[in-house]
Amino acid sequence: MFTAHGPTLKELAVQALSSTQRGYDLLAPKFDLTPFRTPDPILDSVARALRPLGPFASGLDICCGTGAGVGMLRELCTDRVTGVDFSAGMLATARATVPASGPPAVSWVRADARALPFEGDFDLAVSFGAFGHFLPKERPLLFARAHAALRPGGRFAFPVLAPPSPRTPLYWALFGFDVIMRVRNALWRPQFVMYYRTFPLSRVLADLERVGFQVDLIPLTDLGRLSGGAPRARLVVARRPD
């Protein structure tokens, strides 16, 4: 799963025993060499699904990490793109990785996603692979701040994968990871918040609608289908009404 130049087991252990923010500061220089970076096929699929919904002038990547989503937004937005993350280390790597030349112009902001410093500034907001870092009780605030960051008619989009079947090893691997993290956080401070099974789609859609979004689901069929024919991934597109 990891390249020869990626983080060592010792480095991952130190990260896991740190706070969420400090852990990502430590991991940032090698983050793109891990399987935690959003794969390019997912980014490309999301871009294809969003392109017909444009044009978009300004884009925001919430919890941008090292900037993979910002790179995708540059293909969709004509004016400016902003990446926001609470980890100074991840933002430093993003600045060094994502070309600064435009258009569109690229900027980076250090902020907590639950306290985004934007009001009606963007046409499109996206997020990739970050929601496991938020407890279910924090989702309404997270979504409310994304809603506030958008202009009327703006969209907040993120992909969701179909949950694995209990008959698969992946299901039990994720289940086991979450159990270990709950035990770790009960016994060790500071906490490192990361859970894989706290983002059920039905509750997520309800939370989005509760803060004022109108929500659509777009099948990402180019990412494959399950054995029963359902898409393996969908794009949640939450629109702030005009």
C-alpha positions as CSV (number, residue, x, y, z in Angstrom):
1,M,0.0,0.0,0.0
2,F,2.9,2.4,0.6
3,T,5.8,3.2,-1.7
4,A,9.4,2.7,-0.6
5,H,9.8,6.4,-0.1
6,G,6.5,6.8,1.9
7,P,6.2,7.0,5.7
8,T,7.7,4.3,7.8
9,L,5.6,2.3,10.3
10,K,7.3,4.3,13.1
11,E,6.4,7.6,11.5
12,L,2.8,6.4,11.1
13,A,2.7,5.4,14.8
14,V,4.0,8.8,15.9
15,Q,1.3,10.4,13.8
16,A,-1.4,8.2,15.2
17,L,-0.4,9.1,18.7
18,S,-0.5,12.8,18.0
19,S,-3.5,15.2,17.7
20,T,-5.3,15.2,14.3
21,Q,-3.7,18.5,13.4
22,R,-0.2,17.6,14.5
23,G,-0.4,14.2,12.9
24,Y,-1.0,15.7,9.5
25,D,1.7,18.3,10.0
26,L,4.1,15.4,10.5
27,L,2.7,13.3,7.6
28,A,2.5,16.1,5.1
29,P,5.9,15.8,3.4
30,K,5.1,12.1,2.5
31,F,1.3,12.3,2.3
32,D,1.2,12.0,-1.5
33,L,3.2,8.8,-1.3
34,T,0.5,7.1,0.8
35,P,-2.9,5.5,-0.3
36,F,-4.6,8.3,1.7
37,R,-4.3,10.8,-1.2
38,T,-7.5,10.9,-3.3
39,P,-6.8,8.8,-6.4
40,D,-6.7,10.6,-9.8
41,P,-9.5,8.4,-11.2
42,I,-11.9,9.7,-8.5
43,L,-10.8,13.3,-9.1
44,D,-11.2,12.9,-12.9
45,S,-14.7,11.3,-12.5
46,V,-15.9,14.1,-10.2
47,A,-14.6,16.7,-12.7
48,R,-16.5,15.1,-15.5
49,A,-19.7,15.0,-13.5
50,L,-19.4,18.7,-12.4
51,R,-18.3,20.2,-15.7
52,P,-21.9,20.3,-17.2
53,L,-23.1,22.0,-14.1
54,G,-20.8,25.0,-14.7
55,P,-19.5,27.4,-15.6
56,F,-17.9,28.2,-12.2
57,A,-15.9,31.3,-11.6
58,S,-14.5,30.5,-8.1
59,G,-13.9,27.2,-6.3
60,L,-13.1,26.1,-2.7
61,D,-11.5,22.9,-1.6
62,I,-12.5,22.2,2.0
63,C,-9.8,20.2,3.9
64,C,-7.6,20.5,0.8
65,G,-4.6,18.6,2.2
66,T,-1.8,18.7,-0.2
67,G,-3.9,20.2,-3.0
68,A,-5.2,17.3,-5.1
69,G,-8.7,18.7,-5.2
70,V,-7.4,22.2,-5.9
71,G,-5.7,20.9,-9.0
72,M,-9.0,19.5,-10.2
73,L,-10.8,22.8,-9.4
74,R,-8.4,24.7,-11.6
75,E,-9.8,22.8,-14.6
76,L,-13.3,23.8,-13.7
77,C,-13.0,27.4,-12.4
78,T,-12.1,30.5,-14.5
79,D,-11.3,33.1,-11.9
80,R,-9.8,31.8,-8.6
81,V,-9.5,28.7,-6.5
82,T,-8.8,28.5,-2.8
83,G,-7.7,25.6,-0.7
84,V,-8.4,25.6,3.0
85,D,-7.0,23.2,5.7
86,F,-6.2,23.4,9.4
87,S,-2.8,21.7,9.0
88,A,0.1,24.2,8.3
89,G,2.2,21.2,7.2
90,M,-0.3,20.1,4.6
91,L,-0.7,23.7,3.3
92,A,3.1,24.1,3.0
93,T,3.3,20.9,0.9
94,A,0.3,22.1,-1.2
95,R,2.1,25.4,-1.9
96,A,5.2,23.6,-3.0
97,T,3.3,21.0,-5.1
98,V,0.5,22.9,-6.9
99,P,1.8,25.3,-9.6
100,A,1.2,28.9,-8.6
101,S,0.9,30.3,-12.1
102,G,-2.7,30.8,-13.4
103,P,-5.3,31.5,-14.4
104,P,-7.1,30.7,-12.3
105,A,-5.4,32.3,-9.3
106,V,-4.7,29.9,-6.4
107,S,-4.7,30.9,-2.7
108,W,-4.3,29.0,0.5
109,V,-6.0,29.6,3.8
110,R,-5.4,28.0,7.2
111,A,-8.7,27.5,8.9
112,D,-10.9,24.9,10.6
113,A,-13.6,23.6,8.3
114,R,-16.1,24.1,11.1
115,A,-15.3,27.8,11.2
116,L,-14.7,28.7,7.5
117,P,-14.0,32.5,7.2
118,F,-16.1,32.9,4.0
119,E,-19.5,34.4,3.3
120,G,-21.0,34.0,-0.1
121,D,-17.6,33.9,-1.9
122,F,-17.7,30.7,-4.1
123,D,-19.7,29.1,-6.9
124,L,-18.4,25.6,-6.2
125,A,-17.0,23.9,-3.1
126,V,-15.6,20.3,-3.0
127,S,-14.1,18.0,-0.4
128,F,-12.3,14.7,-0.7
129,G,-11.6,12.1,1.9
130,A,-11.9,14.3,5.0
131,F,-15.2,13.6,6.6
132,G,-13.9,10.8,8.8
133,H,-12.1,13.5,10.8
134,F,-15.4,14.9,12.0
135,L,-17.7,13.3,14.5
136,P,-21.4,12.9,13.4
137,K,-22.5,15.6,15.8
138,E,-20.2,18.1,14.0
139,R,-21.6,17.5,10.5
140,P,-24.4,20.1,10.7
141,L,-21.9,22.8,11.6
142,L,-19.5,21.7,8.9
143,F,-22.3,21.7,6.3
144,A,-23.6,25.0,7.5
145,R,-20.3,26.7,7.1
146,A,-20.0,25.2,3.5
147,H,-23.5,26.5,2.8
148,A,-22.5,30.0,4.1
149,A,-19.3,30.0,1.9
150,L,-21.3,29.6,-1.3
151,R,-23.1,32.2,-3.3
152,P,-26.8,31.6,-4.0
153,G,-27.0,28.9,-6.6
154,G,-23.6,27.6,-5.6
155,R,-22.8,23.9,-5.2
156,F,-21.1,21.8,-2.6
157,A,-20.0,18.4,-4.0
158,F,-18.2,15.4,-2.7
159,P,-18.0,11.7,-3.8
160,V,-19.2,8.8,-1.6
161,L,-18.4,5.2,-2.1
162,A,-20.8,2.4,-1.6
163,P,-20.2,0.8,1.8
164,P,-18.5,-2.7,1.6
165,S,-20.6,-5.8,2.3
166,P,-20.1,-7.5,5.7
167,R,-19.1,-10.5,3.6
168,T,-15.9,-8.8,2.5
169,P,-12.5,-8.4,4.2
170,L,-12.7,-4.7,3.6
171,Y,-15.8,-4.3,5.8
172,W,-14.1,-6.0,8.8
173,A,-10.8,-4.1,8.2
174,L,-12.7,-0.8,8.4
175,F,-14.7,-2.0,11.4
176,G,-11.5,-3.1,13.2
177,F,-9.8,0.2,12.4
178,D,-12.7,2.2,13.9
179,V,-12.7,0.0,17.1
180,I,-9.0,0.5,17.5
181,M,-9.4,4.3,17.1
182,R,-12.2,4.4,19.6
183,V,-10.1,2.6,22.2
184,R,-7.1,4.8,21.4
185,N,-9.1,8.0,21.8
186,A,-10.7,6.7,25.1
187,L,-7.2,6.0,26.6
188,W,-4.9,8.6,25.0
189,R,-4.8,12.3,24.7
190,P,-4.7,14.3,22.5
191,Q,-7.3,12.5,20.4
192,F,-6.7,11.6,16.7
193,V,-10.2,11.7,15.1
194,M,-10.4,9.4,12.1
195,Y,-13.3,7.0,11.6
196,Y,-14.4,5.2,8.4
197,R,-17.9,4.1,9.4
198,T,-19.5,7.4,10.7
199,F,-20.7,8.8,7.4
200,P,-23.9,6.9,6.4
201,L,-25.4,8.4,3.3
202,S,-29.0,8.7,4.5
203,R,-27.9,10.7,7.6
204,V,-25.5,12.8,5.5
205,L,-28.3,13.8,3.1
206,A,-30.6,14.6,6.0
207,D,-28.0,16.9,7.5
208,L,-27.4,18.7,4.2
209,E,-31.1,19.3,3.8
210,R,-31.4,20.5,7.4
211,V,-29.0,23.3,6.8
212,G,-30.7,24.5,3.7
213,F,-29.2,22.6,0.8
214,Q,-31.1,21.0,-2.1
215,V,-29.4,17.7,-2.8
216,D,-28.9,15.5,-5.9
217,L,-27.0,12.3,-6.4
218,I,-25.0,11.7,-9.6
219,P,-23.9,8.1,-10.3
220,L,-20.2,8.0,-11.1
221,T,-20.5,5.0,-13.4
222,D,-17.0,5.3,-14.8
223,L,-15.7,4.2,-11.4
224,G,-17.5,0.8,-11.8
225,R,-20.6,-1.0,-10.6
226,L,-21.3,-3.4,-7.8
227,S,-22.3,-7.0,-8.5
228,G,-26.0,-6.1,-8.3
229,G,-25.6,-3.2,-10.8
230,A,-25.6,-0.3,-8.5
231,P,-22.8,2.3,-9.0
232,R,-19.7,1.9,-6.9
233,A,-19.6,5.6,-6.2
234,R,-21.9,8.6,-6.3
235,L,-21.4,12.3,-6.3
236,V,-23.4,14.2,-3.7
237,V,-24.2,17.7,-5.2
238,A,-25.8,20.0,-2.6
239,R,-27.1,23.3,-4.1
240,R,-27.6,26.5,-2.1
241,P,-30.9,27.7,-3.4
242,D,-31.1,31.1,-5.2
